[in-house]
Amino acid sequence: MKLTDITLRGALELAGSVEEKAAQRYEALAKKFAGDGTSAKVFSQLAQDETAHESHFRDLARRIPEQGASQASDQALDLVRASAASRYFDPEALAQTDQIETPADALREALGLEKATLFFYQSLKDVLDDSEELNHLIEAEKGHISVLMRVLISDARFRGLDDTW
């Protein structure tokens, strides 16, 4: 699908696909860095969360008419399209973990992915009517970013995504 042709429903389906691929990537990274307890735990938990997020986005997409009828402005739709133009939204790129050599590299890549998805989901929020489900997903992505930053900056011990540190 070309970015210029993306509809609201298509954007939600894309979000589901990205979450699915992210879960697979995080599972692969958890296995790759199984010897590093903190990283393995972070990636295992992220994989579980992304699998749940995929389901939520697929449900949201099913509730949107095929044409994605929306009262959104052209600018808001352009922001959705622009935010989808990310290397993190390329299924082939998400499937590759060979170039990630260290746990720190993996954590930085995960942070980039989480930031890209947050931007995409916030742009979707401008297009959708107030969606409690989307708001919940946005908050979850913010939590992922926070945890990843804390682990990267402080080399802190990971105790869970809901940890208040």
N, C-alpha and C positions, 0 to 999 in steps of 0.2 A: 504494500500500500504506500503510495506517495504521501508525503506529509501534507501536501496541499489538498489531498482528498480526504483527510482524516475527519471523521464525524465524532460526535460525543460518544456514541456507542463504541466506535472503533477505538477511541482513546481509552475507554474502560477495558476493552478487550486487550489492548496493548499492555495496559497496566497489569492485567492478570498474567499475561505471557511473561512480562519482565519479572514479576514476583516468582513465577514458576522457575524461570532460568536462574534467578538469584538464589533460590532455595537449592537448586542443583549445584550451583557454584559453591555455595557455603558448605554443603555436604562434602564436596570434593576437597575443599580447603581444610575442613575439620579432619579428614582422613590424612591429607598430605602433612599436616602439622600436628598429628596425634601425639607426638613426643613433647610438644609444648602445651602443657595443660591449660594455660590461660587462653591461648589462641584457639585451641580445639574446642573448649567450652563456649567461647564467644561464637564461633562459627556454627557449632551444633545448635545453639539456641536461636541464632539468626535464621538458620535453615527452617527450624520449626515455625518461627514467626512468619517467614515469607510464605510458607505453604498455607498457613491460615489466611494471610492477606490475599493470596491468589484466589481463594474461594470467595472472599468478600467482594473482590473486584468482578469476578465472574457473575456473582449474584446481582451486583449493581448494573452490569452491562445487560443482563436479561430483562431488567425493568425499564430500560430505555428503548423507545421506539427505534426501528431499524434506521431511520434517517436521523435519529438523534435530535429530534426537535428541541430547539433551545432558544431562549430569548437572549442568549449571549451576544455581545457585540463582536464585530469582526476582530477587534483588537484582542479580546479575551480568547477567541478561538486561535488567533495567530500565536498567542503566548503558549497555548497547549501544543500547537504544532512545533514551535521553536524549542520548547522544553523536551519534546520527544526526539529532537535531533541531537542525541547524545550517543557517544560511543558505548555507553552503558546500556543502551537500548538495542544494541546489535546482538541478536542471539548467538552468532558465531563468536563474537568477542567475549560474551559472558561464559561461553562453554570452555574457553581457554584458561587454563591455570598453569601451564608449563612455564610461562615467563615470570611467574611469581616465585621468587626464590627463598624469601625469608618470611617468618611470621609478621614482622613489621611491614614488609611490602604488602602482604595480604591484608593487614589491617588498614593500611592507607588506601588500597584499592576498594575495600569494603566501605570506607568512609566516603570515597568518591561516588560510589554507587548509591549509597544512602542519601547523599546530598542531591544527586541528580533526580532520584525518585521523589524526594521531598519537593523539589521545585516543580516537577511534573504534577504531583498531586495537589499542590497549592494552586497551580494554574487551572486544574480541573475544578477546584472548589469555586473559582470565579465563574465557571460555566454552569455548574450544577446548582440547583436550588439547594438551600441549606440541607446538607446530608449529614446526619449524626454519624452514620457509618464511615463516611469519608473523613470526617473530623477525627474520628477514633484512629483511623489508619494514619492520618497526618501526625497525630500525637505519638503513635508508635514509631514512626520514622524519626521523629525528633528524639525520642528516647534512644533509638539505635545510634544516632549521631553522637549523642551525649556520652553513651557508654564507650563507643569507639574512641572518641577524643580522650576520655579519661584514661583508658588503657594505653593509648599511644603516648600521651604527654607524660603520664606519671609512671608508666610501666606498672600500673596498679594491678592487683590481683582481681580477676573477674569473679564476682559473686552472684551475678544474675542481671538480667536486663532491667529488673525492677528495683535494683539496689539504689539506695539514696546516698551511698558512700559516706 
